[in-house]
Amino acid sequence: MTNTNEIATSEEMIDAGMTDLISKVKKVAFVEGADPTDAEVVGIIISKYFKWDGLRIAEAAIEGLRDSNFRALAYKFDAEVNMEFPNE
C-alpha cells in the first residue's frame, strides 16, 4: 500500500521541478514574443529528452494517459503506436 504522504511529496517534487524547467525552456527555446503553453513546452522537453525517438515519446504519453485514468484512450493510442512501430 502506498503512503498518501509519499504521493503528495512526489507530486510536489514533480510540480516544483517541472515549473522551474518549463520556465527556463520557455526563455531559451522560443523566439521573443512567443507565448507557448506549458503543454507545448513539456512536449518539446520530452522530445529533446528522448532525442526525438518517436516510440519513447509515445510510450511516455501513453503512461501519462494511464496515470491520469484515461485508460481507454491510452489503449487506443498504444494500438496505433504498435502499428507505427511493429518491430519494437
Distance bins in CASP14 RR format, pairs under 12 A and 6 or more apart:
PFRMAT RR
TARGET T0000
AUTHOR 0000-0000-0000
RMODE 2
METHOD distances of the structure
MODEL  1
1 7 0 0 0 0 0 1 0 0 0 0 0
2 8 0 0 0 0 0 1 0 0 0 0 0
2 9 0 0 0 0 0 1 0 0 0 0 0
2 10 0 0 0 0 1 0 0 0 0 0 0
2 11 0 0 0 0 0 1 0 0 0 0 0
3 9 0 0 0 0 1 0 0 0 0 0 0
3 10 0 0 0 0 0 1 0 0 0 0 0
4 10 0 0 0 0 0 1 0 0 0 0 0
4 11 0 0 0 0 0 1 0 0 0 0 0
5 11 0 0 0 0 0 1 0 0 0 0 0
5 12 0 0 0 0 0 1 0 0 0 0 0
6 12 0 0 0 0 0 1 0 0 0 0 0
6 13 0 0 0 0 0 1 0 0 0 0 0
7 13 0 0 0 0 0 1 0 0 0 0 0
7 14 0 0 0 0 0 1 0 0 0 0 0
7 67 0 0 0 0 0 1 0 0 0 0 0
8 14 0 0 0 0 0 1 0 0 0 0 0
8 15 0 0 0 0 0 1 0 0 0 0 0
9 15 0 0 0 0 0 1 0 0 0 0 0
9 16 0 0 0 0 0 1 0 0 0 0 0
10 16 0 0 0 0 0 1 0 0 0 0 0
10 17 0 0 0 0 0 1 0 0 0 0 0
10 67 0 0 0 0 0 1 0 0 0 0 0
11 17 0 0 0 0 0 1 0 0 0 0 0
11 18 0 0 0 0 0 1 0 0 0 0 0
11 67 0 0 0 0 0 1 0 0 0 0 0
12 18 0 0 0 0 0 1 0 0 0 0 0
12 19 0 0 0 0 0 1 0 0 0 0 0
13 19 0 0 0 0 0 1 0 0 0 0 0
13 20 0 0 0 0 0 1 0 0 0 0 0
14 20 0 0 0 0 0 1 0 0 0 0 0
14 21 0 0 0 0 0 1 0 0 0 0 0
14 22 0 0 0 0 0 1 0 0 0 0 0
14 42 0 0 0 0 0 1 0 0 0 0 0
14 64 0 0 0 0 0 1 0 0 0 0 0
14 67 0 0 0 0 0 1 0 0 0 0 0
15 21 0 0 0 0 0 1 0 0 0 0 0
15 22 0 0 0 0 0 1 0 0 0 0 0
15 38 0 0 0 0 0 1 0 0 0 0 0
16 22 0 0 0 0 0 1 0 0 0 0 0
16 23 0 0 0 0 0 1 0 0 0 0 0
17 23 0 0 0 0 1 0 0 0 0 0 0
17 24 0 0 0 0 0 1 0 0 0 0 0
17 25 0 0 0 0 0 1 0 0 0 0 0
17 42 0 0 0 0 0 1 0 0 0 0 0
17 45 0 0 0 0 0 1 0 0 0 0 0
18 24 0 0 0 0 0 1 0 0 0 0 0
18 25 0 0 0 0 0 1 0 0 0 0 0
18 38 0 0 0 0 1 0 0 0 0 0 0
18 39 0 0 0 0 0 1 0 0 0 0 0
18 41 0 0 0 0 1 0 0 0 0 0 0
18 42 1 0 0 1 0 0 0 0 0 0 0
18 43 0 0 0 0 0 1 0 0 0 0 0
18 45 0 0 0 0 1 0 0 0 0 0 0
18 46 0 0 0 0 0 1 0 0 0 0 0
19 25 0 0 0 0 0 1 0 0 0 0 0
19 26 0 0 0 0 0 1 0 0 0 0 0
19 38 0 0 0 0 1 0 0 0 0 0 0
19 41 0 0 0 0 0 1 0 0 0 0 0
19 42 0 0 0 0 0 1 0 0 0 0 0
20 26 0 0 0 0 0 1 0 0 0 0 0
20 27 0 0 0 0 0 1 0 0 0 0 0
20 41 0 0 0 0 0 1 0 0 0 0 0
20 45 0 0 0 0 0 1 0 0 0 0 0
21 27 0 0 0 0 0 1 0 0 0 0 0
21 28 0 0 0 0 0 1 0 0 0 0 0
21 29 0 0 0 0 0 1 0 0 0 0 0
21 38 0 0 0 0 0 1 0 0 0 0 0
21 41 0 0 0 0 1 0 0 0 0 0 0
21 42 0 0 0 0 1 0 0 0 0 0 0
21 43 0 0 0 0 0 1 0 0 0 0 0
21 44 0 0 0 0 0 1 0 0 0 0 0
21 45 1 0 0 1 0 0 0 0 0 0 0
21 46 0 0 0 0 0 1 0 0 0 0 0
21 48 0 0 0 0 0 1 0 0 0 0 0
21 49 0 0 0 0 0 1 0 0 0 0 0
22 28 0 0 0 0 0 1 0 0 0 0 0
22 29 0 0 0 0 0 1 0 0 0 0 0
22 30 0 0 0 0 0 1 0 0 0 0 0
22 36 0 0 0 0 1 0 0 0 0 0 0
22 37 0 0 0 0 1 0 0 0 0 0 0
22 38 1 0 1 0 0 0 0 0 0 0 0
22 39 0 0 0 0 1 0 0 0 0 0 0
22 40 0 0 0 0 1 0 0 0 0 0 0
22 41 1 0 1 0 0 0 0 0 0 0 0
22 42 1 0 0 1 0 0 0 0 0 0 0
22 43 0 0 0 0 0 1 0 0 0 0 0
22 44 0 0 0 0 1 0 0 0 0 0 0
22 45 1 0 0 1 0 0 0 0 0 0 0
22 46 0 0 0 0 0 1 0 0 0 0 0
23 29 0 0 0 0 0 1 0 0 0 0 0
23 30 0 0 0 0 0 1 0 0 0 0 0
23 36 0 0 0 0 0 1 0 0 0 0 0
23 38 0 0 0 0 1 0 0 0 0 0 0
23 41 0 0 0 0 1 0 0 0 0 0 0
23 42 0 0 0 0 0 1 0 0 0 0 0
23 45 0 0 0 0 0 1 0 0 0 0 0
24 30 0 0 0 0 0 1 0 0 0 0 0
24 41 0 0 0 0 1 0 0 0 0 0 0
24 44 0 0 0 0 0 1 0 0 0 0 0
24 45 0 0 0 0 1 0 0 0 0 0 0
25 34 0 0 0 0 0 1 0 0 0 0 0
25 36 0 0 0 0 1 0 0 0 0 0 0
25 38 0 0 0 0 1 0 0 0 0 0 0
25 40 0 0 0 0 1 0 0 0 0 0 0
25 41 1 0 1 0 0 0 0 0 0 0 0
25 42 0 0 0 0 1 0 0 0 0 0 0
25 43 0 0 0 0 1 0 0 0 0 0 0
25 44 1 0 0 1 0 0 0 0 0 0 0
25 45 1 0 1 0 0 0 0 0 0 0 0
25 46 0 0 0 0 0 1 0 0 0 0 0
25 47 0 0 0 0 0 1 0 0 0 0 0
25 48 0 0 0 0 1 0 0 0 0 0 0
25 49 0 0 0 0 0 1 0 0 0 0 0
26 32 0 0 0 0 0 1 0 0 0 0 0
26 33 0 0 0 0 0 1 0 0 0 0 0
26 34 0 0 0 0 1 0 0 0 0 0 0
26 35 0 0 0 0 1 0 0 0 0 0 0
26 36 1 0 0 1 0 0 0 0 0 0 0
26 37 0 0 0 0 1 0 0 0 0 0 0
26 38 0 0 0 0 1 0 0 0 0 0 0
26 40 0 0 0 0 1 0 0 0 0 0 0
26 41 1 0 1 0 0 0 0 0 0 0 0
26 42 0 0 0 0 0 1 0 0 0 0 0
26 44 0 0 0 0 1 0 0 0 0 0 0
26 45 0 0 0 0 0 1 0 0 0 0 0
27 33 0 0 0 0 0 1 0 0 0 0 0
27 34 0 0 0 0 0 1 0 0 0 0 0
27 36 0 0 0 0 0 1 0 0 0 0 0
27 41 0 0 0 0 0 1 0 0 0 0 0
28 34 0 0 0 0 0 1 0 0 0 0 0
28 36 0 0 0 0 0 1 0 0 0 0 0
28 41 0 0 0 0 0 1 0 0 0 0 0
28 44 0 0 0 0 0 1 0 0 0 0 0
28 45 0 0 0 0 0 1 0 0 0 0 0
28 48 0 0 0 0 0 1 0 0 0 0 0
29 36 0 0 0 0 1 0 0 0 0 0 0
29 40 0 0 0 0 1 0 0 0 0 0 0
29 41 1 0 0 1 0 0 0 0 0 0 0
29 42 0 0 0 0 0 1 0 0 0 0 0
29 43 0 0 0 0 0 1 0 0 0 0 0
29 44 1 0 1 0 0 0 0 0 0 0 0
29 45 0 0 0 0 1 0 0 0 0 0 0
29 47 0 0 0 0 0 1 0 0 0 0 0
29 48 0 0 0 0 1 0 0 0 0 0 0
30 36 1 0 1 0 0 0 0 0 0 0 0
30 37 0 0 0 0 0 1 0 0 0 0 0
30 40 0 0 0 0 1 0 0 0 0 0 0
30 41 0 0 0 0 1 0 0 0 0 0 0
30 44 0 0 0 0 1 0 0 0 0 0 0
34 40 0 0 0 0 1 0 0 0 0 0 0
34 41 0 0 0 0 0 1 0 0 0 0 0
34 44 0 0 0 0 0 1 0 0 0 0 0
35 41 0 0 0 0 0 1 0 0 0 0 0
36 42 0 0 0 0 1 0 0 0 0 0 0
36 43 0 0 0 0 1 0 0 0 0 0 0
36 44 0 0 0 0 1 0 0 0 0 0 0
36 45 0 0 0 0 0 1 0 0 0 0 0
37 43 0 0 0 0 1 0 0 0 0 0 0
37 44 0 0 0 0 0 1 0 0 0 0 0
38 44 0 0 0 0 0 1 0 0 0 0 0
38 45 0 0 0 0 0 1 0 0 0 0 0
39 45 0 0 0 0 0 1 0 0 0 0 0
39 46 0 0 0 0 0 1 0 0 0 0 0
39 61 0 0 0 0 0 1 0 0 0 0 0
40 46 0 0 0 0 0 1 0 0 0 0 0
40 47 0 0 0 0 0 1 0 0 0 0 0
41 47 0 0 0 0 0 1 0 0 0 0 0
41 48 0 0 0 0 0 1 0 0 0 0 0
42 48 0 0 0 0 0 1 0 0 0 0 0
42 49 0 0 0 0 0 1 0 0 0 0 0
42 57 0 0 0 0 0 1 0 0 0 0 0
42 60 0 0 0 0 1 0 0 0 0 0 0
42 61 0 0 0 0 0 1 0 0 0 0 0
42 64 0 0 0 0 0 1 0 0 0 0 0
43 49 0 0 0 0 1 0 0 0 0 0 0
43 50 0 0 0 0 0 1 0 0 0 0 0
43 52 0 0 0 0 0 1 0 0 0 0 0
43 54 0 0 0 0 0 1 0 0 0 0 0
43 57 0 0 0 0 1 0 0 0 0 0 0
43 58 0 0 0 0 0 1 0 0 0 0 0
43 60 0 0 0 0 1 0 0 0 0 0 0
43 61 0 0 0 0 1 0 0 0 0 0 0
44 50 0 0 0 0 0 1 0 0 0 0 0
44 52 0 0 0 0 0 1 0 0 0 0 0
44 57 0 0 0 0 0 1 0 0 0 0 0
45 57 0 0 0 0 0 1 0 0 0 0 0
45 60 0 0 0 0 0 1 0 0 0 0 0
46 52 0 0 0 0 0 1 0 0 0 0 0
46 53 0 0 0 0 0 1 0 0 0 0 0
46 54 0 0 0 0 1 0 0 0 0 0 0
46 56 0 0 0 0 1 0 0 0 0 0 0
46 57 1 0 1 0 0 0 0 0 0 0 0
46 58 0 0 0 0 0 1 0 0 0 0 0
46 59 0 0 0 0 0 1 0 0 0 0 0
46 60 1 0 1 0 0 0 0 0 0 0 0
46 61 1 0 0 1 0 0 0 0 0 0 0
46 63 0 0 0 0 0 1 0 0 0 0 0
46 64 0 0 0 0 0 1 0 0 0 0 0
47 53 0 0 0 0 1 0 0 0 0 0 0
47 54 0 0 0 0 1 0 0 0 0 0 0
47 56 0 0 0 0 1 0 0 0 0 0 0
47 57 1 0 1 0 0 0 0 0 0 0 0
47 58 0 0 0 0 0 1 0 0 0 0 0
47 60 0 0 0 0 1 0 0 0 0 0 0
47 61 0 0 0 0 0 1 0 0 0 0 0
48 56 0 0 0 0 0 1 0 0 0 0 0
48 57 0 0 0 0 0 1 0 0 0 0 0
49 56 0 0 0 0 1 0 0 0 0 0 0
49 57 0 0 0 0 1 0 0 0 0 0 0
49 60 0 0 0 0 1 0 0 0 0 0 0
50 56 1 0 1 0 0 0 0 0 0 0 0
50 57 1 0 1 0 0 0 0 0 0 0 0
50 58 0 0 0 0 1 0 0 0 0 0 0
50 59 0 0 0 0 1 0 0 0 0 0 0
50 60 1 0 0 1 0 0 0 0 0 0 0
50 61 0 0 0 0 0 1 0 0 0 0 0
51 57 0 0 0 0 1 0 0 0 0 0 0
53 59 0 0 0 0 1 0 0 0 0 0 0
53 60 0 0 0 0 0 1 0 0 0 0 0
53 85 0 0 0 0 0 1 0 0 0 0 0
53 88 0 0 0 0 1 0 0 0 0 0 0
54 60 0 0 0 0 1 0 0 0 0 0 0
54 61 0 0 0 0 1 0 0 0 0 0 0
54 62 0 0 0 0 0 1 0 0 0 0 0
54 81 0 0 0 0 1 0 0 0 0 0 0
54 84 0 0 0 0 1 0 0 0 0 0 0
54 85 1 0 0 1 0 0 0 0 0 0 0
54 88 0 0 0 0 1 0 0 0 0 0 0
55 61 0 0 0 0 0 1 0 0 0 0 0
55 62 0 0 0 0 0 1 0 0 0 0 0
55 78 0 0 0 0 0 1 0 0 0 0 0
55 80 0 0 0 0 0 1 0 0 0 0 0
55 81 1 0 0 1 0 0 0 0 0 0 0
55 82 0 0 0 0 1 0 0 0 0 0 0
55 84 0 0 0 0 1 0 0 0 0 0 0
55 85 1 0 1 0 0 0 0 0 0 0 0
55 86 0 0 0 0 0 1 0 0 0 0 0
55 87 0 0 0 0 0 1 0 0 0 0 0
55 88 1 0 1 0 0 0 0 0 0 0 0
56 62 0 0 0 0 0 1 0 0 0 0 0
56 63 0 0 0 0 0 1 0 0 0 0 0
56 81 0 0 0 0 0 1 0 0 0 0 0
56 85 0 0 0 0 0 1 0 0 0 0 0
56 88 0 0 0 0 1 0 0 0 0 0 0
57 63 0 0 0 0 0 1 0 0 0 0 0
57 64 0 0 0 0 0 1 0 0 0 0 0
57 77 0 0 0 0 0 1 0 0 0 0 0
57 81 0 0 0 0 1 0 0 0 0 0 0
57 84 0 0 0 0 0 1 0 0 0 0 0
57 85 0 0 0 0 0 1 0 0 0 0 0
58 64 0 0 0 0 0 1 0 0 0 0 0
58 65 0 0 0 0 0 1 0 0 0 0 0
58 74 0 0 0 0 0 1 0 0 0 0 0
58 77 1 0 0 1 0 0 0 0 0 0 0
58 78 0 0 0 0 1 0 0 0 0 0 0
58 79 0 0 0 0 0 1 0 0 0 0 0
58 80 0 0 0 0 1 0 0 0 0 0 0
58 81 1 0 1 0 0 0 0 0 0 0 0
58 82 0 0 0 0 1 0 0 0 0 0 0
58 83 0 0 0 0 0 1 0 0 0 0 0
58 84 1 0 0 1 0 0 0 0 0 0 0
58 85 1 0 0 1 0 0 0 0 0 0 0
58 88 0 0 0 0 1 0 0 0 0 0 0
59 65 0 0 0 0 0 1 0 0 0 0 0
59 66 0 0 0 0 0 1 0 0 0 0 0
59 74 0 0 0 0 0 1 0 0 0 0 0
59 77 0 0 0 0 0 1 0 0 0 0 0
59 78 0 0 0 0 1 0 0 0 0 0 0
59 81 1 0 0 1 0 0 0 0 0 0 0
59 82 0 0 0 0 0 1 0 0 0 0 0
59 84 0 0 0 0 0 1 0 0 0 0 0
59 85 0 0 0 0 1 0 0 0 0 0 0
59 88 0 0 0 0 1 0 0 0 0 0 0
60 66 0 0 0 0 0 1 0 0 0 0 0
60 67 0 0 0 0 0 1 0 0 0 0 0
60 74 0 0 0 0 0 1 0 0 0 0 0
60 77 0 0 0 0 0 1 0 0 0 0 0
60 81 0 0 0 0 0 1 0 0 0 0 0
61 67 0 0 0 0 0 1 0 0 0 0 0
61 68 0 0 0 0 0 1 0 0 0 0 0
61 70 0 0 0 0 0 1 0 0 0 0 0
61 73 0 0 0 0 1 0 0 0 0 0 0
61 74 0 0 0 0 1 0 0 0 0 0 0
61 76 0 0 0 0 0 1 0 0 0 0 0
61 77 1 0 0 1 0 0 0 0 0 0 0
61 78 0 0 0 0 1 0 0 0 0 0 0
61 80 0 0 0 0 0 1 0 0 0 0 0
61 81 0 0 0 0 1 0 0 0 0 0 0
62 68 0 0 0 0 0 1 0 0 0 0 0
62 70 0 0 0 0 1 0 0 0 0 0 0
62 71 0 0 0 0 0 1 0 0 0 0 0
62 72 0 0 0 0 0 1 0 0 0 0 0
62 73 0 0 0 0 1 0 0 0 0 0 0
62 74 1 0 1 0 0 0 0 0 0 0 0
62 75 0 0 0 0 1 0 0 0 0 0 0
62 76 0 0 0 0 1 0 0 0 0 0 0
62 77 1 0 1 0 0 0 0 0 0 0 0
62 78 1 0 1 0 0 0 0 0 0 0 0
62 79 0 0 0 0 0 1 0 0 0 0 0
62 80 0 0 0 0 1 0 0 0 0 0 0
62 81 1 0 0 1 0 0 0 0 0 0 0
62 82 0 0 0 0 0 1 0 0 0 0 0
63 70 0 0 0 0 0 1 0 0 0 0 0
63 71 0 0 0 0 0 1 0 0 0 0 0
63 74 1 0 0 1 0 0 0 0 0 0 0
63 77 0 0 0 0 0 1 0 0 0 0 0
63 78 0 0 0 0 1 0 0 0 0 0 0
63 81 0 0 0 0 0 1 0 0 0 0 0
64 70 1 0 0 1 0 0 0 0 0 0 0
64 71 0 0 0 0 0 1 0 0 0 0 0
64 73 0 0 0 0 0 1 0 0 0 0 0
64 74 1 0 0 1 0 0 0 0 0 0 0
64 77 0 0 0 0 0 1 0 0 0 0 0
64 78 0 0 0 0 0 1 0 0 0 0 0
65 71 1 0 0 1 0 0 0 0 0 0 0
65 72 0 0 0 0 1 0 0 0 0 0 0
65 73 1 0 1 0 0 0 0 0 0 0 0
65 74 1 1 0 0 0 0 0 0 0 0 0
65 75 0 0 0 0 1 0 0 0 0 0 0
65 76 0 0 0 0 1 0 0 0 0 0 0
65 77 1 0 0 1 0 0 0 0 0 0 0
65 78 0 0 0 0 1 0 0 0 0 0 0
65 81 0 0 0 0 0 1 0 0 0 0 0
66 72 0 0 0 0 0 1 0 0 0 0 0
66 73 0 0 0 0 1 0 0 0 0 0 0
66 74 1 0 1 0 0 0 0 0 0 0 0
66 75 0 0 0 0 1 0 0 0 0 0 0
66 77 0 0 0 0 1 0 0 0 0 0 0
66 78 0 0 0 0 1 0 0 0 0 0 0
67 74 0 0 0 0 1 0 0 0 0 0 0
68 74 0 0 0 0 1 0 0 0 0 0 0
70 76 0 0 0 0 1 0 0 0 0 0 0
70 77 0 0 0 0 1 0 0 0 0 0 0
70 78 0 0 0 0 0 1 0 0 0 0 0
71 77 0 0 0 0 0 1 0 0 0 0 0
71 78 0 0 0 0 0 1 0 0 0 0 0
72 78 0 0 0 0 0 1 0 0 0 0 0
72 79 0 0 0 0 0 1 0 0 0 0 0
73 79 0 0 0 0 0 1 0 0 0 0 0
73 80 0 0 0 0 0 1 0 0 0 0 0
74 80 0 0 0 0 0 1 0 0 0 0 0
74 81 0 0 0 0 0 1 0 0 0 0 0
75 81 0 0 0 0 0 1 0 0 0 0 0
75 82 0 0 0 0 0 1 0 0 0 0 0
76 82 0 0 0 0 0 1 0 0 0 0 0
76 83 0 0 0 0 0 1 0 0 0 0 0
77 83 0 0 0 0 0 1 0 0 0 0 0
77 84 0 0 0 0 0 1 0 0 0 0 0
78 84 0 0 0 0 0 1 0 0 0 0 0
78 85 0 0 0 0 0 1 0 0 0 0 0
78 88 0 0 0 0 0 1 0 0 0 0 0
79 85 0 0 0 0 0 1 0 0 0 0 0
79 86 0 0 0 0 0 1 0 0 0 0 0
80 86 0 0 0 0 0 1 0 0 0 0 0
81 88 0 0 0 0 1 0 0 0 0 0 0
82 88 0 0 0 0 1 0 0 0 0 0 0
END
